[in-house]
Each structure stands twice: as C-alpha cells, then as structure tokens.
Amino acid sequence: MKILIVEDEQGLREVIRESLEKEKYIVETAHDYITGLEKIGSYDYDCILIDIMLPNGSGLNLVRELKQLQKKEAVIIISAKDSVDDKVEGLDLGADDYLAKPFHLAELHARIKSAIRRKSHDGDTFVTLENIKLSPELRSVTVNGTDLTLNRKEFDLLYYFMINPNRLVNKTALAESVWGDYIDQADNLDFVYSQIKNLRKKMKDAGAEADIQAVYGMGYKLTTS
Amino acid sequence: MSSIQPSKKSVSLQYYTLRYLIVALLVIIAVWAGLFYAVILDEVYDNIDDGLKNSKILIEREAYAHPELFNTPEFGINQFKIQPLPKGTYDFSDKFTSTFEFMEYDDDDEPIRLLETVFNDPQGNPYKLTIRASMVEEDELLEDLLTALVALYIMLVISIALLNRYILRKVWKSFYELLGNLKSYKLGTGRNFTAPDSPVSEFKVLGNELEDLLKRSEAIYSSQKQFIENASHELQTPLAISLNKLELFAENNNLPDEQMMEIGKVSDTLNRLVRLNKSLLLLSKIENRQYADEDAVNFNTLITQLAEDFEDLAEFREIKINVVAQGDLSFNMNKGLALTLVTNLLKNALVHNHAGGVVNIVINQNSLSVQNTGANAPLDERKVFDRFYRSSTNEQSTGLGLSIVWSIANSYKLAVNYSFNGNHAFTITFPTKK
C-alpha cells in the first residue's frame, strides 16, 4: 500500500511518515503544492493525505487536479483550519474524509483504513486479526467462525483496536472515536476502562487470539498472542 | 449583556423643551405684562393729566371772564369746584391724585383722577381749583389689556407647542433616524453602521463621527477576533506534532511503567491544551458567524440521543440522567451548534456533580432546562457565563463550556438564565412560535 503525504510542516510530516511506516505502508512525502502535483501526476497511490494550506497553492486544488486526472485514490484532507466551508468544499470535490489538526495517530490510521476499504471494490470488507473477523457493514464479529455478541460501544471499541493492532491507542483518541467528540472534556476517562473490561472478558471467553492490555497512563494496546 | 434603558424620569426632547418654554414664557410674559401695564398706565395718566391741565387753563380763562364762576364750591354738572382760600402764600403748582368716588350711574365707587391747584382771581385772592376726570374707561382698558395678555399667553403656548412639535419633528428627524440606526447596530455582526444624511450640520458631524468611531471599533473588534482565531489555528500544528511525537515515542520504547505514567500525564496535559484551543476556536467561529446553515432542529430527539450517549459516563460517575419532555421543542438553527449547545450544558451538569447526583433535563414547548445537583451554594450568576470563570479548580474543565453556551444562545438571540434552588438550573428560552 502506497501513501502520499502532502504537508508543509516538517515535524508533522515526519511523525506521520514514521507512524505509517510502522504499519508497513510505503510512504512518500511532498512539502508543497508543486511537489505534490508532480507526485500525483507521476505515480499512483492508495491513499493521499493533503493539507489545505500549502506553500504556493491550496490543497483543495490538488483534490481538484486528482478529480480531473480521474484518479481513484482515497483522499483525506488534514487541516488546521477546522472550517465547515473547507470541509464541505473538500468533500464535494471528491475527498473521502476530513481530519482536523491536531489528531491522534490512531485516529489517522482508522480514517486511512476505512477510506481505502471504501475505495477498494474487491468485496473483502472484513477486518481480520488472527481468529477474529469483523464486518463494519454488518456490525458483526466472529471468533473462530462463531458469532460474538457485542453491544454498540464494545463493537466500536473492538473495531478501533482491530484497525490499530499492536499499537498504543491513546485513551482520549479511543474515547473521542467511540463516544464522540463531546466526551473530550468530560472526565479522566476512567469510565472507558469498565467497557474495556467487559469486552476483554467476552473476547477471552470466546477464545480470541488477541487481548487488550492497559498501557499505564497512556491508553490501551491490542496484542496478538 | 445589558442594554441601556432610559431612566424613569427621562422624557422626550419635545416635552422636555416644552416644559421649560411654558415656564419661561410665563415669567417673560408676566414681566413684560407688568412693564407694559406700567407704561400704558403712565401713558393713560399722562393723557388724563394733559386733559386736566387743559381744562384748568380753560376754567381759569373762563373764571376771569365770568367772575360768578368763582362761586362753584361743589362739583355740580361741572367737573370742577373752586373754593376760596384764606390769604397766604400757596404753592401754585399742579397736584395730581388718583382716588375713588361714588358714581351714581353704576352705584359704585369708581376711580377718578383729581387735579388740585391754586390760582388768584383778578383781585389777587387765592382760590383752590379742583378738577376731576373719571378713569372708568381707562380702568376697563387695563382690564381688557390683562385679558388680552392672558389670551396671548395661552395662544403662544399652544402655538409654540404645535410649532415645537412640527419643527422638532422636522429638525430632529435625521437625529431620530440616527438613533434608530444606532439602536439596531451591533458590534461584530458585520453590518456596517451608516449615518443618515442630515440638513443640520451638527447632526451630520455627529453621524460622521459615530460612523468613524464604530468603524474603528469594528476594525479593532474584528482584528481581536481574528487574532484569537489565527492564534488558535497557528497552535494546532505544533500541538499536533507534540502530541503525535509523544504517541510515537510511547509506542516505540518499552519504557518502565513509571516513565510511561509521566508521558501519560504530559499527553493528558497536551490533550487539555488541544481542548482549550478547540473551544477558543469554536467561540471565535460562533462570534464570527461561521455557522450559517440552518435546519429545523428537534431538541427532543437530540436530547434523547445525547442522554443515551452520556449514559456510560453518567453511570460511571453514579449520576442519574432524567429527560422530562413536557412539550415538543424544535427551533431553526445550525445542527452542529444545537448539538454543541446541549452537549456543553449536559457536560457541565455531569462534571459539576457528585456521585449519587441527578441531572434533570426538562423540555418545554419553548424552553430547555438542565438542572443538576452539585455544590450546595449558588454560583455567581453574573460571572457564570464568563470565559475562564471557574467555581472550583476542576482540572478537567476548560472554563469555556458555559461561555460557548452563552455565545450560541446569543447568536440566535435566545435568553439563557442561571438559577439556584437547591439544584443548579440553566434554562434557555426559545421564542414562542407565531
């Protein structure tokens, strides 16, 4: 899987690249509009991350170019300008998602995976990890081919972990993704723990070959056994 | 938050000027009438006295020609009497006096004017001559004069009141237009203030000065807002880098639990900074009217859904959320903002609560009230919606949640109130449907 990052801030570009490379993506970067345009014209990618405010051009124009070239890449706009207009315009131009800075890396992975999954038409819409198979469309999970009954929150939690396997998931990122943005200032997020406890128990009982572990102070990690 | 109300005693310009004019006119007319009366009276006396002097000359001449006239001791049909005086030296000058005398014709005392003088007959004997003249007509003249003055005063007051009304309306028309424009003007709405054209130069100057002043204020206001927005935007990228680097660092190194804890704390603090920054941005955006899309939002549905979303958190904190729908509430506004509004109210009610507490959400046809148990003392209702106001040092609270509520309510001209009756209640009142 090839991903292009068009982002002018070196620090952010590097940290995203490093994080994505851990996921075994092949990552290329562009630091401005012109470089971005050249890369888009010359190569094909599976997913492109585009910042809106770029030196010598707007990221939105890159999205426009992609459409004109009739490219089928999944496009995610990442912008510091969390503006409704930009979001609407970007999505209208054909972007698949819009992510406002700052974001958690786990969230970025989740968005990239779901964007790529939606673009690919090979019918394989399942997310699998070891003996766990999850269908985001049907909202169903099987362990070793046996159905695992989860409530809404437990399903969302597992899905988030499944697309970020063996990675540290920040508890804020998790809470925001599963409970919604509004949770952000609610509390010390300890309530997340009680849900995870239930999910762990169900997974263990079903004989799943993966376990959710707490990482002190930071969050949780889904580890394959 | 507060609008300037006219004080109870203030009256319109028209009545204010009229009130003073009426008093001033009364004084002026009274003084003027007094002076006028004195002058006229003087003139009247002068006139009568001239007549009396003339009579004196005629009588003296006649008395010399007809000596029997010296024998006129009483006023008879003549309006004079001549009385002999004993020999001696007398003042021969004319003396005028005003007095009253009984008049048969109207059975009453009437004012008269008397001329007393002394003259000698051809033999040199002194005689006292008294001539009288009735002042009845002059008296009536003065009465008429007074009546006329009173009538004049009333007429003046009425005509000035009418003129005042007409002229004020005409002259101050542009001023009132200016006032109207000023009243409907609000800083930061993006609508420019335009002063109406005025034929009066002072009003024109006032209008232009106001226009300049408000233009400057608007510029300062928007640059301040712009600054907050830009500062928040500029902070997003460095925040993103720090947060993500920290996440990667925690992932890449198998650190001991203790150090992981420390990194977790830094990460939590950074997250708090992110929330603060997002809230500030949101506030700027609400104030910059960047949420233009409006839809009919049904609050019953919205609240039921949000109460469900908050259930996990509430349960963890042992707080019970009750939704009491006493009516169907829907209002035309931006969906995202409606969500933010209710979310912030709910969050506030949950965060500033205690284990075993309650949150009651009461929905009426035109109001929404979120009530919660919490600290057993009322908050300062003047400050509760201020930015960064905190009743307690709650690390998790940004101190902006209720400011956001206030800003959203304000941008849709909704009233938002805080009250305390054992529970803390925040109520938003929506306009009643026509």
HADDOCK unambig.tbl for C-alpha pairs under 7 A between the chains (distance, minus, plus):
assign (segid A and resid 11 and name CA) (segid B and resid 241 and name CA) 6.04 0.50 0.50
assign (segid A and resid 12 and name CA) (segid B and resid 241 and name CA) 5.06 0.50 0.50
assign (segid A and resid 15 and name CA) (segid B and resid 244 and name CA) 6.62 0.50 0.50
assign (segid A and resid 15 and name CA) (segid B and resid 245 and name CA) 6.07 0.50 0.50
assign (segid A and resid 19 and name CA) (segid B and resid 248 and name CA) 6.82 0.50 0.50
assign (segid A and resid 80 and name CA) (segid B and resid 233 and name CA) 5.90 0.50 0.50
assign (segid A and resid 80 and name CA) (segid B and resid 236 and name CA) 5.74 0.50 0.50
assign (segid A and resid 80 and name CA) (segid B and resid 237 and name CA) 6.45 0.50 0.50
assign (segid A and resid 81 and name CA) (segid B and resid 233 and name CA) 6.24 0.50 0.50
assign (segid A and resid 101 and name CA) (segid B and resid 236 and name CA) 5.80 0.50 0.50
assign (segid A and resid 101 and name CA) (segid B and resid 237 and name CA) 6.45 0.50 0.50
assign (segid A and resid 101 and name CA) (segid B and resid 240 and name CA) 6.12 0.50 0.50
assign (segid A and resid 102 and name CA) (segid B and resid 236 and name CA) 5.62 0.50 0.50
assign (segid A and resid 102 and name CA) (segid B and resid 237 and name CA) 6.45 0.50 0.50
assign (segid A and resid 102 and name CA) (segid B and resid 239 and name CA) 6.29 0.50 0.50
assign (segid A and resid 102 and name CA) (segid B and resid 240 and name CA) 4.14 0.50 0.50
assign (segid A and resid 103 and name CA) (segid B and resid 240 and name CA) 6.31 0.50 0.50
assign (segid A and resid 104 and name CA) (segid B and resid 244 and name CA) 6.38 0.50 0.50
assign (segid A and resid 105 and name CA) (segid B and resid 244 and name CA) 6.22 0.50 0.50
assign (segid A and resid 167 and name CA) (segid B and resid 251 and name CA) 6.79 0.50 0.50
assign (segid A and resid 168 and name CA) (segid B and resid 251 and name CA) 5.71 0.50 0.50
assign (segid A and resid 179 and name CA) (segid B and resid 309 and name CA) 6.74 0.50 0.50
assign (segid A and resid 182 and name CA) (segid B and resid 343 and name CA) 6.44 0.50 0.50
assign (segid A and resid 185 and name CA) (segid B and resid 396 and name CA) 5.90 0.50 0.50
assign (segid A and resid 185 and name CA) (segid B and resid 397 and name CA) 6.37 0.50 0.50
assign (segid A and resid 186 and name CA) (segid B and resid 347 and name CA) 6.23 0.50 0.50
assign (segid A and resid 186 and name CA) (segid B and resid 351 and name CA) 6.46 0.50 0.50
assign (segid A and resid 186 and name CA) (segid B and resid 396 and name CA) 6.93 0.50 0.50
assign (segid A and resid 187 and name CA) (segid B and resid 396 and name CA) 6.11 0.50 0.50
assign (segid A and resid 191 and name CA) (segid B and resid 313 and name CA) 6.00 0.50 0.50
assign (segid A and resid 191 and name CA) (segid B and resid 316 and name CA) 5.53 0.50 0.50
assign (segid A and resid 216 and name CA) (segid B and resid 257 and name CA) 6.02 0.50 0.50
assign (segid A and resid 216 and name CA) (segid B and resid 260 and name CA) 5.99 0.50 0.50
assign (segid A and resid 216 and name CA) (segid B and resid 261 and name CA) 5.55 0.50 0.50
assign (segid A and resid 217 and name CA) (segid B and resid 260 and name CA) 6.37 0.50 0.50
assign (segid A and resid 217 and name CA) (segid B and resid 261 and name CA) 4.53 0.50 0.50
assign (segid A and resid 217 and name CA) (segid B and resid 264 and name CA) 4.35 0.50 0.50
assign (segid A and resid 217 and name CA) (segid B and resid 265 and name CA) 6.72 0.50 0.50
assign (segid A and resid 218 and name CA) (segid B and resid 264 and name CA) 4.51 0.50 0.50
